[in-house]
Amino acid sequence: MSRPRIVIVGAGFAGYRTARTLSRLTRHQADITLLNPTDYFLYLPLLPQVAAGILEPRRVSVSLSGTLPRVRLVLGEADGIDLDARTVHYADPEGGGGTLSYDRLVLAAGSVNKLLPIPGVAEHAHGFRGLPEALYLRDHVTRQVELAAAAGDRAECAARCTFVVVGAGYTGTEVAAHGQMYTDAQVRKHPMRTGMRPRWMLLDVAERVLPEMDERLSRTADRVLRQRGVDVRMGTSVKEATHDGVLLTDGTTVDTRTLVWCVGVRPDPLVESLGLPMERGRLLVDPHLQVPGRPELFACGDVAAVPDLNQPGQYTPMTAQHAWRHGKVCAQNVAASLGIGGERRAYRHRDMGFVVDLGGAKAAANPLGVPMSGPAAGAVTRGYHLAAMPGNRVRVAADWLLDAVLPRQAVQLGLVRSWSVPLESASPEVARVPGRPEGEPAASRADGGPTAPSRRSEAGAAEDRSGGEPAEDRSGGGPAEDRSGGGPAEDRSGGGPAKGQPGGGPAKGQPGGGPAKGQPGGGPAKGQPGGGPAKGQPGSGPAKGQPGGEPAKGQPGGEPAKGQPGGEPAKGQPGGEPAKGQPGGERAAKARPGGQPAKAAGTRPAAHAPGRPRKESKPSSAPKPSAVAEQAERARRAQSSRAPGATRSGSPGTPAPSRSAGPPAHPGPEPPENQPPPGPDIAPGPVKRTDGRAAEGDS
């Protein structure tokens, strides 16, 4: 009998606690799968300290695979749930997808930023729900202070040093408190920033700071913020946001380049697509965290509306404390429904109090209902966080110690850009990446960043990956494939398809074409057994330019080379035949096996090393006749400077030389004795070697 399958969607406070408790209760009696966009559990209460430079990002990121060894981790974001088929469809980080089947499903997808219909907020504000947003805010604040120090205009300097935080709840209060300390440290004791005064504003439509908490905590937090220099404005919010500032509801205009949106959160939109009873965006569940009428479906955390048995008619608030406790009860009830654990239990809670870290030694706390402030509250707050974190406790404590004795490092790394952390995002824990155009291969991203692998099979990849014939260098030749449709490209000069391409005759050595020389069924190649001896070899006539042979063209006693005085004009020159690939000339050279492009006139493809990525370049048009001579001269110079032992043209694994020049013309008149050597403006004729080997380069 197969083991039951449990799928958990989300690895926040509720999802992580559910997976950890289930792995302990089931003891290999069930297959547990955790679906999450990232491979870490994020401890959100310490996120403001990441933005302020106190903690490094990995300190608040707990590895899922490292702390949940008996849980299968699947990286992806759920985008569809079929309750009847009991399947969850997801999209992975590289654009792929998959489907997970389940016997029990736990929805713990968490929450996203709450948006309000205020003009300009979605375009110019940034949230604070994930690690990418915290890293962006840290870089952005550091950059604004540095730009303000270099600004010559006092108004611009003041605008860049103004930071507006909307929302005086738990997150917004801590962001403003830590942010003011961070920017003050950047300008303190800096001779070039004398007179700069960073200004932080905290706005909320509520009547007091931390409206959802005890009033004594609210007074403590308000006093600490004002003493530190934070401009606290209650009963005020943003009416409109622009690139240069914000318009407040009291009519005041504030010039700023920073708007942090901490108004609140809303449940993940995934649960809205299920068509089940909802309560203000949250999925209705019973006190056992089970969806009525769906015995296989459970929900916990911010996406679940859990009845508060201590306050009948109310639902538990969306806090990390409740989500953490939801996870434990949900895991016990899932195990009980499978007959693995004990009895089901309803969710009940007892308020243990709250803690708010205000930076430094300041905090506001009421553990077990006892109000505290000052250093004592700070010690209790940090002790609580160390006890609540499922990992990285020693590293977090070490960072706190270093921050107490060493100055903070105020540097911007530029790892997260503004467009990658939009306010309106269903996954604030994942930075947005630029999408590649449809049809563009995965290996050729324009931004140079990491790319998703191609969805096609590896058999269709480039030949140089599979150990086949090395690909050509693309610098000057056409692309191997037409990017618009994936088919082999035709010669760009307007001719018909090249041999070996769709619509053209098959190339030699390809199916349907004649066998190539030296291949089975084909005539033996020169210099091979059964074939004619190569020129310059024993048994053959002497090569041109050798003793006893004909003088080479362009040499004394030989025919004049094309383009030389007395000789025929070279192809592509005025009065000569058009070169292949030029308008009016022969259309395309024979294509090489594998759909390689026809070579443009005057280009010389270079061999490409196997296993290395091929260079992408735009198809180059055929060169103008005036450029043929220059290209030919460069080829001649490269030929003369090539080191001995270099790969010869026509050897296996290297592309053939350019076919832009035609066959030798008929002999012309004898050149005069005072004929000048070919110069840079004169196209050289065919090169004849004197060592008996075949000539290389353009011929």
HURA-V806326 format. One record per pair of residues at least 4 apart in sequence whose C-alpha atoms are under 6 Angstrom apart, sorted by the first residue. I is the first residue (numbers start at 1). J is the second residue. If there is no record, write none. Layout:
BEGIN
I	J
I	J
END
This chain:
BEGIN
3	30
4	30
5	31
5	102
5	103
6	32
6	102
6	103
6	104
6	105
7	33
7	102
7	105
8	34
8	106
9	35
9	107
9	108
9	109
10	15
10	35
10	36
10	108
10	109
11	15
11	16
11	36
12	16
13	323
13	324
14	301
14	323
14	324
14	326
14	327
15	108
17	327
17	328
18	22
18	327
18	328
18	331
21	331
22	26
22	331
32	71
33	71
33	72
33	73
34	73
35	74
36	75
36	76
37	75
37	76
37	77
39	64
40	61
40	62
40	63
40	64
41	61
41	62
42	60
42	61
43	60
48	175
49	54
49	55
50	54
50	55
50	56
51	134
51	138
52	178
52	179
52	182
55	399
59	392
59	396
62	391
64	68
65	69
75	92
76	90
76	91
76	92
76	93
77	90
77	91
78	89
78	90
79	90
80	89
81	88
82	86
82	87
86	101
86	102
87	100
87	101
88	99
88	100
89	98
89	99
90	97
90	98
91	96
91	97
92	96
92	97
94	452
104	296
105	297
106	298
106	299
107	299
108	300
108	301
110	268
110	302
110	303
111	265
111	266
111	267
111	268
111	302
112	265
112	266
112	268
113	265
114	264
114	265
114	266
119	240
120	240
120	241
120	242
121	125
121	241
122	423
125	259
125	260
126	260
126	261
126	423
127	260
127	261
127	423
128	133
129	428
130	428
130	429
131	429
132	431
136	140
136	416
137	141
139	412
144	148
144	160
148	157
148	160
149	193
151	157
159	255
159	256
160	256
160	257
161	198
162	199
162	200
162	256
163	200
163	258
164	200
164	201
164	259
165	201
165	202
165	260
166	202
166	203
166	261
166	262
166	263
167	172
167	203
167	204
167	262
167	263
168	172
168	173
168	204
168	209
168	210
169	173
169	210
172	262
174	358
175	179
177	358
178	359
184	188
187	193
200	230
201	230
201	231
201	232
202	232
203	233
203	234
203	236
203	237
204	234
204	235
204	236
204	237
205	234
205	235
205	236
205	237
206	235
207	234
207	235
209	218
210	218
217	364
225	230
226	230
236	249
237	248
237	249
238	247
238	248
238	249
239	247
239	248
239	249
240	246
240	247
241	246
242	246
244	255
244	256
244	257
245	254
245	255
245	256
246	253
246	254
247	252
247	253
248	252
267	302
267	303
277	284
278	282
278	283
278	284
282	303
282	304
282	305
283	303
283	304
283	305
284	305
285	289
285	290
285	291
285	306
286	290
287	307
287	346
287	347
288	346
289	298
289	299
290	298
291	297
291	298
299	304
300	304
300	326
301	323
302	318
305	315
306	315
306	316
307	315
308	314
308	315
308	316
322	326
326	330
333	344
335	340
335	341
336	340
336	341
336	342
336	343
336	344
352	368
353	366
353	367
353	368
353	369
354	365
354	366
355	364
355	365
355	381
356	363
356	364
357	363
358	362
358	363
361	375
361	378
362	374
362	375
362	378
363	373
363	374
363	377
363	378
364	373
364	377
365	371
365	372
365	377
366	370
366	371
366	372
372	377
373	377
377	381
386	393
402	406
420	431
420	432
421	431
442	451
442	452
442	453
442	454
463	468
464	468
464	470
464	471
464	610
464	611
465	611
469	653
470	608
470	610
471	608
472	607
472	608
473	605
473	606
473	608
474	615
474	617
476	620
477	599
478	597
478	619
479	619
480	596
480	597
481	486
481	487
481	488
481	489
482	486
482	487
482	488
482	489
488	595
490	497
491	588
491	598
493	581
495	587
497	501
497	503
497	504
498	504
498	588
498	590
498	591
499	504
499	505
499	506
499	507
499	590
499	591
500	505
500	506
500	507
500	591
506	512
506	513
507	513
508	513
508	514
508	515
508	516
509	515
509	516
515	521
515	522
516	522
517	522
517	523
517	524
517	525
518	524
518	525
524	530
524	531
525	531
526	531
526	532
526	533
526	534
527	533
527	534
533	540
535	540
535	543
536	542
536	543
536	692
542	549
543	549
543	692
544	549
544	550
544	551
544	552
545	549
545	550
545	551
545	552
545	690
546	690
551	558
552	558
553	558
553	559
553	560
553	561
554	558
554	559
554	560
554	561
559	667
560	567
560	671
561	567
561	685
562	567
562	568
562	569
562	570
562	685
563	569
563	570
563	683
566	669
566	671
567	668
569	576
570	576
571	576
571	577
571	578
571	579
572	578
572	579
572	625
573	625
578	582
578	585
579	585
579	660
580	585
580	586
580	587
580	660
581	587
581	588
581	601
588	598
589	598
591	596
591	597
591	598
592	596
600	622
601	660
602	631
602	660
604	658
607	654
629	683
649	696
650	656
657	697
657	698
658	698
661	699
678	682
686	699
689	695
END
